[in-house]
Amino acid sequence: MLERMFFDVTRGGVHSQIDVTVKEGKVYHKARLFNAMPPLGLPGNQPYESSTEWLMRLSRLNLRALDGHYRSDQPEDVSWSLIYKDDGAEEVRSEGVGAYPPGWDELLLLVDELAPEAEFIDPDLIETIFMTYSAVDETEFGPQEYREEMSLDRRSQKLIYRRSFSDEVYAQTEYRNMNEVSIGLDMWDRFFDGYPALFMDDSNPEEPARFDVRVDRHDGSQEHYLWHYNRTCLPENWPQFVGMIGHRLQLASMFVNIISPSLYMHGARAGEVIYATVHIPAVSHCYYYLTNDNSLRKGDKVLVPFGENDGLTSGEIKKIEYFYPENVPHPIEETKSIYGRDFDVEKEILK
């Protein structure tokens, strides 16, 4: 069992210390926050109410196995030192600069429980992110609401994913992966700091999907974001963020829309030109065509001008790409435009 632990942290100009001792199975602490206005001294004369649970959680961290010197190339302004001693065991010392060791969140939560006033945890630290993708799908029974939800929780180190077609019909999966969930949460501010909280474009009726994000921080504040789920409205770094989550947590096989590039990478931004690679079955070859229809997707059948007389022929879109005029793969003035969709008459009749 723990006999004594002394933890000293300097983060972004905030200097905190805590001295934890255990007597007769009870946890006592003394904490101090330097540079506070006014200076803050935190007495710890009373034992912690949940001492047994707290000690069990601490023991699972195996702090005795820490490297003596921990260094990281990450840019975080953090330095720390730790002294740890169990009953009848030698004292262990460890220190680090640049960042905390992997899986360090639990230790910070533990000392924060004892002395939240000491600010061992950055008040702006993201605790949870909850995302909801919603759309209306056309089915043989008429329009049906479809939802996907994904949450990342730092305290439990869980990612929960849920697909639902109604309140009664849904599938839910939970993943627990120490440190990887924290990495995903920490990436949010790096990628999206300052991005507009509301970014919607309702001018295109083909883009009804909504993406709702709620971010909860350690100080109790919450941020709310509402976007269309396409590259026109999503932050530019969205593919890196959601791709990292899918790759590191190995979730790609489970998700339909939230991490599907075919959906969130769709839509022309202001000033971009849409180039569609269209396969012409008559000649078994692909050609570039221009379009201004943001609703077209890979796999759509379209009518395009082809041949000497530019007669309309049927083709299938194999790829859609977006370029600024100075970077187009084929001169705009030499590229023909898609005439429109090629509707399957038999399917239309069956409807």
C-alpha positions as CSV (number, residue, x, y, z in Angstrom):
1,M,0.0,0.0,0.0
2,L,1.0,3.6,-0.6
3,E,2.9,5.2,2.2
4,R,3.7,8.6,0.6
5,M,3.5,10.3,-2.8
6,F,4.8,13.8,-3.7
7,F,3.8,15.3,-7.0
8,D,5.1,18.6,-8.4
9,V,3.8,20.0,-11.7
10,T,4.4,23.2,-13.7
11,R,2.1,23.7,-16.7
12,G,1.8,26.9,-18.6
13,G,3.0,29.0,-15.7
14,V,0.8,27.2,-13.2
15,H,2.8,25.5,-10.4
16,S,1.1,23.0,-8.3
17,Q,2.3,20.6,-5.6
18,I,0.6,17.9,-3.6
19,D,1.9,15.7,-0.7
20,V,-0.2,12.6,-0.1
21,T,0.3,10.3,2.9
22,V,-1.6,7.2,4.0
23,K,-2.2,6.4,7.7
24,E,-4.2,3.4,8.8
25,G,-5.7,3.1,5.3
26,K,-6.8,6.7,5.1
27,V,-5.6,9.2,2.5
28,Y,-4.4,12.6,3.7
29,H,-3.0,15.4,1.6
30,K,-1.5,18.8,1.6
31,A,-1.6,20.8,-1.6
32,R,-0.3,24.1,-2.7
33,L,-0.9,26.4,-5.8
34,F,2.0,28.8,-6.4
35,N,1.5,32.1,-8.3
36,A,-2.1,32.3,-7.2
37,M,-3.7,35.7,-6.6
38,P,-3.9,35.8,-3.6
39,P,-1.5,32.9,-2.8
40,L,-3.3,29.7,-2.1
41,G,-2.4,27.2,0.6
42,L,-4.5,24.1,0.8
43,P,-4.6,22.3,4.1
44,G,-5.5,18.6,4.1
45,N,-6.2,17.7,7.7
46,Q,-9.2,15.5,7.0
47,P,-8.9,12.0,5.4
48,Y,-10.4,11.6,2.0
49,E,-13.9,10.0,2.2
50,S,-13.2,7.5,-0.6
51,S,-9.7,6.5,0.5
52,T,-10.1,2.8,-0.3
53,E,-11.4,3.3,-3.9
54,W,-8.8,6.1,-4.5
55,L,-5.9,3.8,-3.4
56,M,-7.2,1.0,-5.6
57,R,-7.3,3.2,-8.6
58,L,-3.8,4.6,-7.9
59,S,-2.4,1.1,-7.5
60,R,-3.5,0.2,-11.0
61,L,-1.3,2.9,-12.5
62,N,1.9,1.0,-11.5
63,L,3.8,4.2,-10.8
64,R,6.8,2.3,-9.5
65,A,7.5,1.2,-13.1
66,L,7.9,4.8,-14.5
67,D,11.2,5.7,-16.2
68,G,13.4,7.9,-14.1
69,H,13.7,10.5,-16.8
70,Y,10.8,11.1,-19.3
71,R,11.3,13.4,-22.3
72,S,8.9,14.3,-25.1
73,D,9.3,16.3,-28.3
74,Q,5.7,17.5,-28.0
75,P,5.3,21.3,-27.6
76,E,3.3,21.3,-24.3
77,D,4.8,23.5,-21.6
78,V,4.9,20.8,-18.9
79,S,7.5,19.7,-16.4
80,W,6.8,17.4,-13.5
81,S,8.5,15.3,-10.8
82,L,7.1,12.4,-8.8
83,I,8.2,10.7,-5.6
84,Y,6.4,7.5,-4.8
85,K,6.9,5.1,-1.8
86,D,5.0,2.0,-0.8
87,D,5.2,0.4,2.7
88,G,8.4,-1.5,3.1
89,A,9.6,-0.6,-0.4
90,E,12.3,1.7,-1.7
91,E,11.4,5.2,-2.8
92,V,10.9,5.7,-6.5
93,R,11.7,9.0,-8.2
94,S,10.7,10.1,-11.7
95,E,10.6,13.3,-13.7
96,G,9.6,14.6,-17.1
97,V,9.7,17.6,-19.5
98,G,7.6,18.3,-22.5
99,A,4.5,16.2,-21.8
100,Y,3.1,13.6,-19.4
101,P,3.7,9.9,-19.9
102,P,1.1,7.9,-21.8
103,G,-2.0,7.1,-19.7
104,W,-1.3,9.9,-17.3
105,D,-4.8,11.2,-17.2
106,E,-5.9,9.0,-14.4
107,L,-3.2,10.3,-12.0
108,L,-4.2,13.9,-12.8
109,L,-7.8,13.0,-12.1
110,L,-6.9,11.4,-8.8
111,V,-5.0,14.4,-7.5
112,D,-7.7,16.7,-8.8
113,E,-10.2,14.8,-6.7
114,L,-8.2,15.5,-3.6
115,A,-7.4,19.2,-4.4
116,P,-9.3,20.7,-7.3
117,E,-8.3,24.2,-6.2
118,A,-4.7,23.4,-7.0
119,E,-5.4,23.2,-10.7
120,F,-3.4,20.1,-11.6
121,I,-5.8,19.8,-14.6
122,D,-6.0,22.7,-17.1
123,P,-9.5,24.2,-16.7
124,D,-9.8,24.2,-20.6
125,L,-9.0,20.5,-20.9
126,I,-11.7,18.7,-22.9
127,E,-13.4,16.0,-20.8
128,T,-15.9,14.7,-23.4
129,I,-16.9,15.2,-27.0
130,F,-20.4,14.1,-28.1
131,M,-21.1,14.0,-31.9
132,T,-24.4,13.4,-33.6
133,Y,-24.9,12.8,-37.4
134,S,-28.5,12.9,-38.5
135,A,-30.1,12.6,-41.9
136,V,-33.4,11.6,-43.5
137,D,-33.1,8.5,-45.7
138,E,-35.6,7.6,-48.4
139,T,-36.8,4.1,-48.0
140,E,-39.5,1.9,-49.5
141,F,-41.7,2.9,-46.5
142,G,-41.1,6.6,-47.0
143,P,-38.7,9.0,-45.3
144,Q,-36.9,7.6,-42.3
145,E,-34.7,9.5,-39.8
146,Y,-31.2,8.0,-39.4
147,R,-28.7,8.9,-36.6
148,E,-25.2,8.1,-35.7
149,E,-23.7,9.1,-32.3
150,M,-20.1,9.0,-31.1
151,S,-18.8,10.0,-27.7
152,L,-15.3,10.2,-26.4
153,D,-14.9,10.4,-22.6
154,R,-11.6,11.1,-20.9
155,R,-12.5,9.9,-17.4
156,S,-13.7,6.4,-18.6
157,Q,-11.3,6.3,-21.6
158,K,-14.2,5.0,-23.6
159,L,-15.5,5.7,-27.1
160,I,-19.2,4.8,-27.5
161,Y,-20.7,4.5,-31.0
162,R,-24.4,4.1,-31.7
163,R,-26.4,3.8,-34.9
164,S,-30.2,4.2,-34.7
165,F,-33.1,4.2,-37.1
166,S,-35.6,4.8,-34.2
167,D,-35.6,4.9,-30.4
168,E,-36.4,1.1,-30.5
169,V,-34.0,0.0,-33.3
170,Y,-30.3,0.7,-32.7
171,A,-26.9,-0.9,-32.4
172,Q,-24.3,0.3,-29.8
173,T,-20.7,-0.6,-29.4
174,E,-18.2,0.5,-26.7
175,Y,-14.4,0.7,-27.0
176,R,-12.0,1.2,-24.2
177,N,-8.4,2.1,-25.1
178,M,-6.2,3.9,-22.6
179,N,-4.5,7.0,-23.9
180,E,-5.9,6.8,-27.4
181,V,-9.2,8.4,-26.4
182,S,-7.2,11.2,-24.7
183,I,-5.2,11.8,-27.9
184,G,-8.4,12.2,-29.8
185,L,-9.8,14.7,-27.3
186,D,-6.6,16.7,-27.3
187,M,-6.5,16.9,-31.1
188,W,-9.8,18.9,-31.1
189,D,-8.3,22.2,-30.1
190,R,-5.2,21.7,-32.3
191,F,-7.3,21.3,-35.4
192,F,-10.5,23.4,-34.8
193,D,-9.6,26.3,-32.4
194,G,-11.4,29.4,-33.7
195,Y,-13.5,27.5,-36.3
196,P,-17.1,28.9,-36.5
197,A,-19.6,27.2,-34.2
198,L,-22.4,27.5,-36.8
199,F,-21.7,26.7,-40.4
200,M,-24.7,25.7,-42.5
201,D,-25.6,25.9,-46.1
202,D,-29.3,25.3,-46.6
203,S,-29.3,26.4,-50.2
204,N,-28.7,22.9,-51.5
205,P,-31.7,20.6,-50.7
206,E,-29.5,17.6,-51.5
207,E,-27.4,18.2,-48.4
208,P,-29.8,17.7,-45.5
209,A,-27.4,15.9,-43.2
210,R,-26.6,17.7,-39.9
211,F,-23.6,17.3,-37.7
212,D,-24.0,18.4,-34.0
213,V,-21.0,18.5,-31.7
214,R,-20.9,19.3,-28.0
215,V,-17.6,19.8,-26.2
216,D,-17.4,19.7,-22.4
217,R,-14.4,21.1,-20.6
218,H,-13.0,20.5,-17.2
219,D,-14.2,23.9,-15.8
220,G,-17.8,23.0,-16.6
221,S,-18.1,25.1,-19.8
222,Q,-19.6,23.7,-22.9
223,E,-19.3,24.5,-26.6
224,H,-21.9,23.7,-29.3
225,Y,-21.1,23.3,-33.0
226,L,-23.6,22.7,-35.8
227,W,-22.4,22.0,-39.4
228,H,-23.5,20.3,-42.6
229,Y,-21.5,17.0,-42.9
230,N,-19.6,17.8,-46.0
231,R,-16.3,19.5,-47.0
232,T,-18.1,22.7,-47.8
233,C,-19.0,23.3,-44.1
234,L,-16.7,21.0,-42.1
235,P,-13.3,22.3,-40.9
236,E,-10.5,21.7,-43.4
237,N,-8.7,19.4,-41.0
238,W,-11.7,17.2,-40.4
239,P,-10.3,14.3,-42.4
240,Q,-7.2,14.1,-40.3
241,F,-9.2,14.3,-37.0
242,V,-11.8,11.7,-37.8
243,G,-9.4,9.6,-39.7
244,M,-7.1,9.5,-36.7
245,I,-9.9,8.3,-34.5
246,G,-11.0,5.6,-36.9
247,H,-7.4,4.4,-37.5
248,R,-6.0,4.5,-34.0
249,L,-9.1,2.9,-32.5
250,Q,-9.6,0.5,-35.4
251,L,-13.2,1.5,-36.0
252,A,-13.4,1.8,-39.7
253,S,-15.4,-1.4,-40.3
254,M,-18.1,-0.2,-37.9
255,F,-18.9,3.2,-39.1
256,V,-21.2,4.1,-42.1
257,N,-21.1,7.9,-42.2
258,I,-19.1,9.6,-39.4
259,I,-15.8,8.4,-40.7
260,S,-16.7,7.8,-44.3
261,P,-14.6,10.0,-46.6
262,S,-17.1,9.4,-49.5
263,L,-19.6,11.6,-47.5
264,Y,-17.6,14.2,-45.6
265,M,-15.2,14.8,-48.5
266,H,-18.1,15.8,-50.7
267,G,-19.0,19.4,-51.7
268,A,-17.2,22.2,-53.5
269,R,-15.9,25.1,-51.5
270,A,-16.2,28.7,-52.7
271,G,-14.1,29.3,-55.8
272,E,-13.5,25.5,-56.5
273,V,-14.4,23.8,-59.8
274,I,-15.9,20.3,-59.8
275,Y,-14.3,17.7,-62.1
276,A,-16.0,14.4,-62.5
277,T,-14.3,11.4,-64.0
278,V,-16.9,9.6,-66.1
279,H,-16.7,6.1,-67.5
280,I,-18.2,5.8,-71.0
281,P,-19.3,2.1,-71.4
282,A,-19.5,2.5,-75.2
283,V,-15.7,2.9,-75.5
284,S,-14.7,1.5,-72.1
285,H,-12.8,4.7,-71.2
286,C,-12.9,7.5,-68.6
287,Y,-13.0,11.2,-69.4
288,Y,-13.0,14.5,-67.3
289,Y,-16.3,16.4,-67.3
290,L,-17.3,19.6,-65.5
291,T,-20.3,20.0,-63.3
292,N,-21.8,22.6,-60.8
293,D,-24.1,20.0,-59.3
294,N,-22.9,19.4,-55.7
295,S,-25.4,16.5,-55.3
296,L,-23.7,14.2,-57.7
297,R,-21.9,11.2,-56.2
298,K,-19.5,8.5,-57.2
299,G,-21.6,5.8,-58.9
300,D,-24.3,8.1,-60.3
301,K,-25.4,7.6,-63.9
302,V,-25.2,10.8,-66.0
303,L,-25.7,12.0,-69.5
304,V,-22.6,13.6,-71.1
305,P,-21.8,15.0,-74.6
306,F,-19.5,12.6,-76.4
307,G,-18.1,12.1,-79.9
308,E,-17.7,14.3,-82.9
309,N,-21.2,15.7,-82.7
310,D,-21.4,15.8,-78.9
311,G,-24.3,13.5,-78.9
312,L,-25.6,12.6,-75.4
313,T,-24.5,9.3,-74.1
314,S,-24.8,7.5,-70.7
315,G,-21.8,7.3,-68.3
316,E,-21.0,6.5,-64.7
317,I,-19.2,8.8,-62.3
318,K,-16.1,7.0,-61.0
319,K,-14.5,9.9,-59.1
320,I,-15.4,13.5,-58.1
321,E,-12.6,16.0,-57.4
322,Y,-12.4,19.7,-56.5
323,F,-9.8,22.1,-57.9
324,Y,-9.1,25.8,-57.9
325,P,-9.0,27.1,-61.4
326,E,-5.2,27.5,-61.4
327,N,-4.8,23.8,-60.5
328,V,-7.3,22.0,-62.8
329,P,-6.1,18.7,-64.3
330,H,-7.4,19.7,-67.8
331,P,-8.0,23.2,-69.2
332,I,-11.5,24.4,-68.3
333,E,-12.2,25.7,-71.8
334,E,-11.4,22.3,-73.3
335,T,-13.5,20.3,-70.8
336,K,-17.1,19.5,-71.6
337,S,-19.9,19.6,-69.0
338,I,-22.3,17.0,-67.7
339,Y,-25.7,17.4,-69.1
340,G,-27.6,15.9,-66.2
341,R,-28.6,12.7,-64.5
342,D,-29.4,9.6,-66.6
343,F,-32.4,8.2,-64.8
344,D,-33.1,4.5,-65.1
345,V,-36.6,4.4,-66.7
346,E,-37.4,0.9,-65.4
347,K,-36.6,1.9,-61.8
348,E,-38.6,5.1,-62.1
349,I,-41.6,3.0,-63.2
350,L,-41.1,0.6,-60.3
351,K,-41.3,3.5,-57.8
